[in-house]
Amino acid sequence: MSLFLKTFYQFYALTKPRVIQLIVFCALIGMVLAVPGVPTWEQARLAALACLGIWLVAGAAAAFNCLVEKGIDAKMRRTAWRPTAAGELSDWQALSFSLVLCSSGSALLYCFVNPLTMWLTFATFVGYAVVYTLILKPLTPQNIVIGGASGAMPPLLGWAAMTGGVGPEAMILFLIIFIWTPPHFWALALYRVEDYRKSGLPMLPVTHGSEFTRLHILLYTFWLFAVCLLPYAYGMSSWLYLGAAVVLGLTFCTYAFWLWQDYSDALARRTFRFSLIHLSALFAALLLDHYLL
């Protein structure tokens, strides 16, 4: 591999591509649901520009997170490969990359989408990169609960991009991701508990133990099941989404119940992986419902 390609992949890795893909997908769902019927060419162009701007700013937040947590990442098997943790990129390179992405994404959103979307996206950057990474994550086991607000913002950003405002429908989508986030990350933290213990981060399984964490995962999946019914109750969707929400919600609750009753790392890993399927399939069902019914 050439030096150029190697350097490109190192910088690209700083953006946490898999996480960013889910963020942009959730933002796109907000954009689509904000537009009745099939979008016009102008609306499609606007959505594409908004997705690019959101990707750039989200990538900037991820790069800044990698910079700030390079010492922690180096202690954890899951993250030790990251270019900042491995010493492949300097602090100045990571910081400059983050600043370039954030400024270019913010400028794009302000000039070609609308100011509200830019400010909401920038607030998300500050919430994740500063409030969550620097303050909440190292100080409280409730870091995921409080910091989850930043991760739940993409549908709001998408809605604001297409409408210039934030409606109750967007707030429902925000609430779904906000409640989904704790059981998703706590399942990961359960089977990575030793990594988190070595890193010194006060994740819930480290501070309160496995049984306490598993109970809270179960309780959150019950709450999530109810919240996921809101799009149907509010009239945003019809029976197609409702059926998908019930099946996905019951399956997530079942995983959480099994995890609570009889823990194993393998089951925690499967629960974490299903949580990703749950959110992606749920929003895909909203998208299909929007166009087919």
TANOR-V15611 format. One record per pair of residues at least 12 apart in sequence whose C-alpha atoms are under 8 Angstrom apart, sorted by the first residue. I is the first residue (numbers start at 1). J is the second residue. Records with the same first field share a line. If there is no record, write none. Layout:
# TANOR-V15611
I=J ; J
This chain:
# TANOR-V15611
10=83 ; 88 ; 89
11=83 ; 94 ; 97
13=82 ; 83
14=59 ; 62 ; 63 ; 66 ; 82 ; 83 ; 84 ; 94
15=58 ; 59 ; 60 ; 61 ; 62 ; 63
16=59 ; 62 ; 63
17=59
20=55 ; 58 ; 59
22=280
23=55 ; 58 ; 151 ; 154
24=51 ; 54 ; 55 ; 154
26=154 ; 155 ; 158 ; 283
27=51 ; 154 ; 155 ; 156 ; 157 ; 158 ; 159
28=47 ; 51 ; 155 ; 158
29=155 ; 158 ; 283 ; 286 ; 287
30=154 ; 155 ; 156 ; 157 ; 158 ; 159 ; 170 ; 173
31=47 ; 155 ; 158 ; 159 ; 160 ; 161 ; 162
32=287
33=159 ; 287 ; 290
34=159 ; 162 ; 163
35=162
37=290 ; 291
38=291
43=162
46=112 ; 113 ; 161 ; 162
47=158 ; 161 ; 162
49=108 ; 109 ; 112 ; 113
50=109 ; 113 ; 158 ; 161
51=158
52=105
53=104 ; 105 ; 106 ; 108 ; 109
54=105 ; 109 ; 121
55=105
56=101 ; 102 ; 104 ; 105
57=101 ; 102 ; 103 ; 105 ; 106 ; 121 ; 122 ; 125
58=102 ; 125
59=98 ; 101 ; 102
60=97 ; 98 ; 99 ; 100 ; 101 ; 102 ; 125
61=98 ; 102 ; 125 ; 126 ; 128 ; 129
62=129
63=94 ; 95 ; 97 ; 98
64=94 ; 95 ; 98 ; 129
65=129 ; 133
66=82 ; 84 ; 85
67=84 ; 91 ; 94 ; 95
68=133 ; 134
69=85 ; 133
70=84 ; 85
71=85
72=199 ; 200
73=85 ; 199
74=86
75=195 ; 198 ; 199
76=195 ; 196 ; 198 ; 199
77=195
102=122
106=118 ; 121 ; 122
113=161
114=161 ; 164
116=160 ; 161 ; 164 ; 165
117=157 ; 158 ; 160 ; 161 ; 164
120=157
121=157
124=150 ; 151 ; 153
125=150
127=147 ; 150
128=147 ; 150 ; 151
131=147
132=147
137=201 ; 202
138=200 ; 201 ; 202
139=201 ; 202
140=202 ; 203
141=202 ; 203 ; 204 ; 207
142=203 ; 204
143=203
144=181 ; 182 ; 185
145=178 ; 181 ; 182
148=177 ; 178 ; 181 ; 182
149=178
151=177 ; 178 ; 181
152=174 ; 175 ; 176 ; 177 ; 178
153=174
154=174
155=170 ; 173 ; 174
156=170 ; 171 ; 173 ; 174
169=231 ; 236
172=230 ; 231
175=227
176=224 ; 227 ; 228
177=279
179=220 ; 223 ; 224 ; 227
180=220 ; 221 ; 224 ; 275 ; 279
182=217 ; 220
183=216 ; 217 ; 218 ; 220 ; 221 ; 275
184=271 ; 272 ; 275 ; 276
185=272
186=204 ; 205 ; 213 ; 217
187=214 ; 217 ; 268 ; 269 ; 271 ; 272
188=268 ; 269 ; 272
189=203 ; 204 ; 205
190=205 ; 210 ; 213 ; 265 ; 268
191=265 ; 266 ; 268 ; 269
193=205 ; 206
211=260
214=256 ; 259 ; 260
215=260
217=256
218=253 ; 256 ; 257 ; 260
221=249 ; 252 ; 253 ; 256
222=253
224=249
225=245 ; 246 ; 249 ; 250 ; 253
228=245 ; 249
229=242 ; 245 ; 246
237=286 ; 289 ; 290
238=289 ; 293
240=285 ; 289
241=282 ; 285 ; 286 ; 289
244=281 ; 282 ; 285
245=282
248=278 ; 282
249=278
252=271 ; 274 ; 275 ; 278
255=267 ; 271
256=271
